[in-house]
Amino acid sequence: MASPSKFAHVVYRTRRFDEMIDWYENVFEARVRHRDPVLAFLTYDDEHHRFAFVNLAALKTASPESETRADVGVDHVAYTYASLGDLLETYSRLKQRGISPYWPVHHGPTVSFYYKDPDGNRLEFQVDCFKTADEATAYMQGGAFAANPIGIEIDPEALLKQYRGGAPVESLLARPNGPTSAIPAEHGV
């Protein structure tokens, strides 16, 4: 049985996008790895990102309820697995217990399976696709990521079958071609 090898990052939903980025840059001496009008990714160490911010003002129009705690705040927390095999075997174990991801997606820097706990808190279980943080950072600062920072939905069953069939892990970690994934409604954005 595999457990996560480390805590990866936290994602915040905010209507104070610029203020939040400035605050985390100042408090954590964080550096921006990617920023567009909707998303920003920052880090304070050698990880490709430790914080991400979703700009709700760019996604949802303001309403009297816009400032409620249900709208802003922690979107999800992420945990990294040591290998694709660990992530896929965890997926298989959880599926056998009736726990399935609501959003399996290849973001580019990570292959990620998003789950909800019984209270509806969202968790991302991920594996890094690049051998080094520098490679992931370079990818996040490049054109392919800028064109599609959300990623491409994937089929975890197909990935598990390929993995168990002996497909090279490097090929399974390569970002597939396909349409940009929409953030699912279950994700709350």
Secondary structure, DSSP 8 states (H G I E B T S, - for coil): ----SEEEEEEEEES-HHHHHHHHHHHH--EEEEE-SSEEEEESSSSS-SEEEEEHHHHS---TTTTSTTTSEEEEEEEE-SSHHHHHHHHHHHHHTT---SEEEE-SSEEEEEEE-TT--EEEEEEESSSSHHHHHHHHTSHHHHH-SS-EE--HHHHHHHHHTT--HHHHHS----------GGGT-
